Amino acid sequence: MANLHDTPGALQALQADIYREKILQARKLTLEQRLAHVFELSNHQFGMMLSGAMHRVNTQDAEIGWKEVCRWMKRLDKVRDHGFYTTTAPDNQ
Amino acid sequence: MKLEELAIHVIEAAESENVAFMAVGAIAAGAYGIPRSTRDVDLLVGIEMPGAVNSLIRKLSKMVSFDNQVAFDTITWGRRHVGQSRSNPPFKVELFETFDDPFVSSEFSRRVQIYVPMLNRKTWLPTPEDVIVQKLRWGRNKDLDDARDVLAVQGPESLDMSYVEKWCSLHETLPRLREALANIPPLE
């Protein structure tokens, strides 16, 4: 079977198909249902992160796992906030 | 704790302290676009009542630990208070103060109240047009994706595009708007 990554056009078409499906699924939902999905996805994401962190640091202790998740999130915040936020007030404040 | 429990707590605290607010960030974008996960409960909060934001922070302090130092975003220099939930998971609460900016004033005045069954209460959201303008103004990758998703799911034909274009023109983000629209695949 050919590797899609070897044919950029086919890969783009696949990406467009996946994105189109996401759009059409979201359109079928009400605003309230989409909001519920945000909460469900967010809770699920942290559950997955906890599992990954516990595996990464080789522990069965969830508290240790959460500490690792917190460490990851702090690093991620630094990367994402870099250049966008500062604690130095502008001259007029 | 689940994200919705934190959101309920934050909304109740804002209401009890009479702080006008609306949910922004991934919650607002997900309401109109393609839902995605987030770790944040982000609120844009009114500052009409002096000290109200600090009262809100104190009210939340049992559940959320806020940084002592306020942060400023480097695009508009708006003030941002960042907190993290004291219990796991480490959700964040970000309070963005309204300020003297024509667009922020416009989006806040146009906010809409909706009932959210999962929260079993009403809350305030920006309009989809204001989510698009705000996200294009910020312009980080996830913001641009969110703006494109809202445009795609709502459909330009059902949005007030003249309002979106007016603000994008003022913010000099029309190229971002055009790119977002161009990246929506044909849906038929």
Interface residues (C-beta under 8 A of the other chain):
Chain A: A16 D17 Y19 R20 K22 I23 L24 A26 R27 L29 L31 E32 R34 L35 A36 H37 V38 F39 L41 S42 N43 H44 Q45 F46 M49 L50 A62 W66 V69 C70 M73 R80 G83 F84 Y85 T86 T87 T88 A89 P90 Q93
Chain B: K2 L3 E4 A7 A26 I27 G30 A31 Y32 G33 I34 P35 R36 S37 T38 R39 Q69 V70 A71 F72 D73 T74 I75 W77 R79 R80 N88 P89 P90 F91 I114 Y115 V116 P117 M118 W138 R140 D149 A152 V153 I184 P185 P186 L187
